Amino acid sequence: MELIFLLLSSIIFFFLLHHALDLHRKRRLPPGPAGLPIIGNLLDLGPKPHKSLAKLSKKHGPLMTIRLGTITTVVASTPDAAREILQRNDEACSGRIVPDAVTTLVHHDKSVLWISANREWRTIKKALNTYLTHQHKLDALRGLRQKVVEGMLDFLRESVRKNAAVDIGKLTFAAALNQMSNTCLSKDLTSYDSEDVGGFKDAVKTLMEVDGKFNIADIFPVLKPWDPQKIRRPAKTAYDWLDKVTDGFINDRLSHREKKLPRFGDMLDSLLDYRQENETEFNLIHIKILLMDLFLAGTETSSNTTEWIMTELLRNPDMFSRVRQEVSTIVGEDGKIQEAKILNLPYLNAVIKESMRLHLLIPLLVPHRTETEVKLGEYILPKNTQILVNAWDIARDPRYWEDPTVFKPERFLENKLDYKGQHFEYLPFGSGRRMCPGISLAHRVVSLMVAMFVYHFDWKLSYAIEEMDMNDTFGLTVPRATPLVATPIPIN
């Protein structure tokens, strides 16, 4: 009996000690709004969490703690707070919170987006940098991107002949998809007049919605087996479709190589060679998931960015004319726009930067997670604390931006702010080791498409400019709520 009493006393003591330490840690977290029992601050979020959190931060400070069910989350809403997390404590804050929807992807733990920043992640990043995002590789693939955009231009000329309206987001998605597929597989995956863009757009759109959607199972993990909002089913369907398609690409290439047929010399060939050189660290699963990552991230972001840029240019005809005039200065006698010449056009670059500021595609950077206990100024974040950087709030803060809600490209002619993660008041691609690796590629793709649209055509809307819907849809990315549809008009 004494032994049982001693055992129970020890259990109670350690429970109380753990509870006391937990309360002590919470007292050292940043301040935040008081939440309700069980659900915490869920009701404070609303349909546009980045906007709701921006309002809360004005009251509770640049580092703010909220509780989402069982998940403790710290929100950063100023450049200094973002720098503290993404630069000064980059390694300690480099973990990932993986949404339940993402776990329906078999081998999601091999994805460069969701895997922890460990040795395996570095191996994948090395392959990505060597065969896609390195400056020399980007230059070598310049002709391929040019060919794809020329195909888009032919489609637009045919649309002019038919006097047909064009869904700009859908068209740019098809172009971005073909640029990525030619880079990776040496072939187009869709035609520009395809209704479903080969099934890719539906799959990508679904995943961007469900992966970024509020999911009760993420904040109450005990509910995951029941999937109360039925999010897993559409996520699994989309991931399984992409998995099957990508498997087919790899198997076809392996068969091609077994027959000793001529090499394509594309990214897939390079990744298969890399696998043979690093058999213990890089395999076919890594290749498949990396290709899926590229098709997901390399299509949606570029097409949505281009659609928002064209939206703003059509709303601001003077800016449209200024971009056209600038592009015309580098067009050769053959009438072609060369990628190498447009990358340094100051006003075009300013328009792109301003659009990415005002219409951030990922307003809350993909959630980070503390890998260890982290000290941020006077506060201490326990291990496994979720961190959200509200890049949308930072990019619209009047302390750093004059007239922050106004589309004003000229601001980027007057400052040297760039999107490469060193200026923390402007973080469209994030910063630190988890920032988007495809920055340079995205810049080239978007610049070339916008230049083509503006230089070769005028555009007619079916409604007055003042009636244009400027609403967006919140998900993992934030695209336009309604497609931008316009009719290309020939110019002299």
Solvent accessible surface area in square Angstrom, and as a share of the most:
residue,aa,sasa,rsa
1,M,184,0.82
2,E,148,0.67
3,L,137,0.68
4,I,102,0.52
5,F,147,0.61
6,L,113,0.56
7,L,108,0.54
8,L,97,0.48
9,S,43,0.28
10,S,40,0.26
11,I,98,0.50
12,I,102,0.52
13,F,120,0.50
14,F,127,0.53
15,F,132,0.55
16,L,103,0.51
17,L,78,0.39
18,H,114,0.51
19,H,89,0.40
20,A,54,0.42
21,L,86,0.43
22,D,42,0.22
23,L,75,0.37
24,H,78,0.35
25,R,70,0.25
26,K,100,0.42
27,R,173,0.63
28,R,98,0.36
29,L,15,0.08
30,P,5,0.03
31,P,69,0.43
32,G,30,0.29
33,P,20,0.13
34,A,104,0.80
35,G,37,0.35
36,L,90,0.45
37,P,108,0.68
38,I,132,0.67
39,I,50,0.25
40,G,3,0.03
41,N,4,0.02
42,L,21,0.10
43,L,136,0.68
44,D,54,0.28
45,L,21,0.11
46,G,43,0.42
47,P,120,0.76
48,K,50,0.21
49,P,19,0.12
50,H,2,0.01
51,K,76,0.32
52,S,24,0.15
53,L,1,0.00
54,A,8,0.06
55,K,157,0.67
56,L,32,0.16
57,S,9,0.06
58,K,126,0.53
59,K,165,0.70
60,H,36,0.16
61,G,20,0.19
62,P,71,0.45
63,L,19,0.10
64,M,0,0.00
65,T,20,0.12
66,I,2,0.01
67,R,81,0.29
68,L,15,0.07
69,G,2,0.02
70,T,89,0.52
71,I,45,0.23
72,T,38,0.22
73,T,0,0.00
74,V,0,0.00
75,V,0,0.00
76,A,0,0.00
77,S,4,0.03
78,T,14,0.08
79,P,8,0.05
80,D,94,0.49
81,A,7,0.06
82,A,0,0.00
83,R,57,0.21
84,E,34,0.15
85,I,0,0.00
86,L,1,0.01
87,Q,87,0.39
88,R,147,0.54
89,N,32,0.16
90,D,23,0.12
91,E,118,0.53
92,A,27,0.21
93,C,1,0.00
94,S,4,0.02
95,G,0,0.00
96,R,16,0.06
97,I,46,0.23
98,V,46,0.26
99,P,22,0.14
100,D,4,0.02
101,A,1,0.01
102,V,0,0.00
103,T,48,0.28
104,T,9,0.06
105,L,7,0.04
106,V,86,0.49
107,H,68,0.31
108,H,44,0.20
109,D,76,0.39
110,K,48,0.20
111,S,1,0.01
112,V,20,0.11
113,L,58,0.29
114,W,16,0.06
115,I,10,0.05
116,S,39,0.25
117,A,18,0.14
118,N,63,0.32
119,R,165,0.60
120,E,46,0.21
121,W,16,0.06
122,R,131,0.48
123,T,13,0.08
124,I,2,0.01
125,K,52,0.22
126,K,124,0.53
127,A,0,0.00
128,L,5,0.03
129,N,70,0.36
130,T,61,0.35
131,Y,39,0.15
132,L,4,0.02
133,T,22,0.13
134,H,73,0.32
135,Q,100,0.44
136,H,138,0.61
137,K,51,0.22
138,L,1,0.00
139,D,50,0.26
140,A,79,0.61
141,L,29,0.14
142,R,72,0.26
143,G,51,0.49
144,L,37,0.18
145,R,2,0.01
146,Q,22,0.10
147,K,120,0.51
148,V,7,0.04
149,V,0,0.00
150,E,38,0.17
151,G,26,0.25
152,M,0,0.00
153,L,4,0.02
154,D,83,0.43
155,F,53,0.22
156,L,0,0.00
157,R,118,0.43
158,E,65,0.29
159,S,5,0.03
160,V,33,0.19
161,R,171,0.63
162,K,124,0.53
163,N,104,0.54
164,A,36,0.28
165,A,63,0.49
166,V,6,0.03
167,D,43,0.22
168,I,0,0.00
169,G,6,0.06
170,K,57,0.24
171,L,5,0.02
172,T,0,0.00
173,F,1,0.00
174,A,2,0.02
175,A,0,0.00
176,A,2,0.02
177,L,1,0.00
178,N,2,0.01
179,Q,7,0.03
180,M,9,0.04
181,S,0,0.00
182,N,10,0.05
183,T,10,0.06
184,C,0,0.00
185,L,7,0.03
186,S,47,0.30
187,K,91,0.39
188,D,80,0.42
189,L,33,0.17
190,T,17,0.10
191,S,60,0.39
192,Y,40,0.15
193,D,103,0.53
194,S,28,0.18
195,E,147,0.66
196,D,72,0.37
197,V,2,0.01
198,G,36,0.34
199,G,15,0.15
200,F,8,0.03
201,K,49,0.21
202,D,89,0.46
203,A,7,0.05
204,V,0,0.00
205,K,111,0.47
206,T,38,0.22
207,L,1,0.01
208,M,19,0.08
209,E,75,0.34
210,V,16,0.09
211,D,12,0.06
212,G,18,0.17
213,K,105,0.45
214,F,93,0.39
215,N,5,0.02
216,I,40,0.20
217,A,0,0.00
218,D,39,0.20
219,I,11,0.06
220,F,29,0.12
221,P,61,0.39
222,V,110,0.63
223,L,59,0.29
224,K,70,0.30
225,P,108,0.68
226,W,169,0.59
227,D,15,0.08
228,P,62,0.39
229,Q,67,0.30
230,K,130,0.55
231,I,3,0.02
232,R,79,0.29
233,R,187,0.68
234,P,49,0.31
235,A,0,0.00
236,K,98,0.41
237,T,88,0.51
238,A,7,0.05
239,Y,5,0.02
240,D,57,0.30
241,W,87,0.31
242,L,1,0.00
243,D,27,0.14
244,K,159,0.67
245,V,38,0.22
246,T,1,0.01
247,D,53,0.27
248,G,30,0.28
249,F,25,0.11
250,I,6,0.03
251,N,89,0.46
252,D,97,0.50
253,R,13,0.05
254,L,39,0.20
255,S,45,0.29
256,H,38,0.17
257,R,50,0.18
258,E,135,0.61
259,K,137,0.58
260,K,178,0.75
261,L,83,0.41
262,P,109,0.68
263,R,134,0.49
264,F,97,0.40
265,G,51,0.49
266,D,11,0.06
267,M,2,0.01
268,L,1,0.00
269,D,1,0.00
270,S,16,0.11
271,L,0,0.00
272,L,1,0.00
273,D,36,0.19
274,Y,11,0.04
275,R,60,0.22
276,Q,103,0.46
277,E,128,0.57
278,N,40,0.20
279,E,128,0.58
280,T,139,0.81
281,E,57,0.25
282,F,1,0.00
283,N,60,0.31
284,L,59,0.29
285,I,55,0.28
286,H,8,0.03
287,I,0,0.00
288,K,22,0.10
289,I,0,0.00
290,L,3,0.01
291,L,0,0.00
292,M,1,0.00
293,D,22,0.11
294,L,17,0.08
295,F,1,0.00
296,L,21,0.10
297,A,55,0.43
298,G,20,0.19
299,T,0,0.00
300,E,8,0.04
301,T,36,0.21
302,S,5,0.03
303,S,1,0.01
304,N,8,0.04
305,T,12,0.07
306,T,0,0.00
307,E,11,0.05
308,W,5,0.02
309,I,0,0.00
310,M,0,0.00
311,T,0,0.00
312,E,1,0.00
313,L,0,0.00
314,L,16,0.08
315,R,95,0.35
316,N,39,0.20
317,P,79,0.50
318,D,123,0.64
319,M,31,0.14
320,F,16,0.07
321,S,66,0.43
322,R,106,0.39
323,V,0,0.00
324,R,56,0.20
325,Q,129,0.57
326,E,29,0.13
327,V,0,0.00
328,S,52,0.34
329,T,101,0.58
330,I,35,0.18
331,V,27,0.16
332,G,33,0.31
333,E,191,0.86
334,D,100,0.52
335,G,29,0.27
336,K,95,0.40
337,I,0,0.00
338,Q,69,0.31
339,E,0,0.00
340,A,44,0.34
341,K,104,0.44
342,I,0,0.00
343,L,28,0.14
344,N,125,0.64
345,L,13,0.07
346,P,82,0.51
347,Y,5,0.02
348,L,0,0.00
349,N,29,0.15
350,A,2,0.01
351,V,0,0.00
352,I,3,0.02
353,K,33,0.14
354,E,0,0.00
355,S,1,0.01
356,M,20,0.09
357,R,1,0.00
358,L,12,0.06
359,H,27,0.12
360,L,5,0.03
361,L,21,0.10
362,I,43,0.22
363,P,3,0.02
364,L,24,0.12
365,L,12,0.06
366,V,15,0.08
367,P,30,0.19
368,H,10,0.04
369,R,42,0.15
370,T,0,0.00
371,E,50,0.22
372,T,73,0.43
373,E,100,0.45
374,V,5,0.03
375,K,130,0.55
376,L,1,0.01
377,G,49,0.47
378,E,139,0.63
379,Y,52,0.20
380,I,16,0.08
381,L,0,0.00
382,P,27,0.17
383,K,122,0.52
384,N,87,0.45
385,T,5,0.03
386,Q,18,0.08
387,I,0,0.00
388,L,16,0.08
389,V,1,0.01
390,N,0,0.00
391,A,1,0.01
392,W,38,0.13
393,D,7,0.04
394,I,1,0.00
395,A,1,0.01
396,R,56,0.21
397,D,4,0.02
398,P,94,0.59
399,R,163,0.60
400,Y,92,0.35
401,W,8,0.03
402,E,130,0.58
403,D,72,0.37
404,P,22,0.14
405,T,94,0.55
406,V,74,0.43
407,F,14,0.06
408,K,55,0.23
409,P,0,0.00
410,E,53,0.24
411,R,18,0.06
412,F,13,0.05
413,L,72,0.36
414,E,145,0.65
415,N,53,0.27
416,K,190,0.80
417,L,24,0.12
418,D,40,0.21
419,Y,13,0.05
420,K,113,0.48
421,G,0,0.00
422,Q,118,0.52
423,H,60,0.27
424,F,1,0.01
425,E,44,0.20
426,Y,1,0.00
427,L,3,0.02
428,P,16,0.10
429,F,35,0.15
430,G,6,0.06
431,S,5,0.03
432,G,26,0.25
433,R,84,0.31
434,R,20,0.07
435,M,39,0.18
436,C,52,0.31
437,P,57,0.36
438,G,19,0.18
439,I,18,0.09
440,S,44,0.29
441,L,22,0.11
442,A,19,0.15
443,H,33,0.15
444,R,9,0.03
445,V,8,0.05
446,V,4,0.03
447,S,0,0.00
448,L,0,0.00
449,M,0,0.00
450,V,0,0.00
451,A,0,0.00
452,M,1,0.00
453,F,0,0.00
454,V,0,0.00
455,Y,52,0.20
456,H,30,0.14
457,F,7,0.03
458,D,56,0.29
459,W,26,0.09
460,K,110,0.47
461,L,26,0.13
462,S,112,0.72
463,Y,78,0.30
464,A,48,0.37
465,I,64,0.32
466,E,153,0.68
467,E,123,0.55
468,M,14,0.06
469,D,46,0.24
470,M,56,0.25
471,N,98,0.50
472,D,34,0.18
473,T,58,0.34
474,F,50,0.21
475,G,6,0.06
476,L,26,0.13
477,T,3,0.02
478,V,7,0.04
479,P,34,0.22
480,R,17,0.06
481,A,47,0.36
482,T,56,0.33
483,P,82,0.51
484,L,0,0.00
485,V,61,0.35
486,A,2,0.01
487,T,14,0.08
488,P,2,0.01
489,I,55,0.28
490,P,86,0.54
491,I,57,0.29
492,N,199,1.02
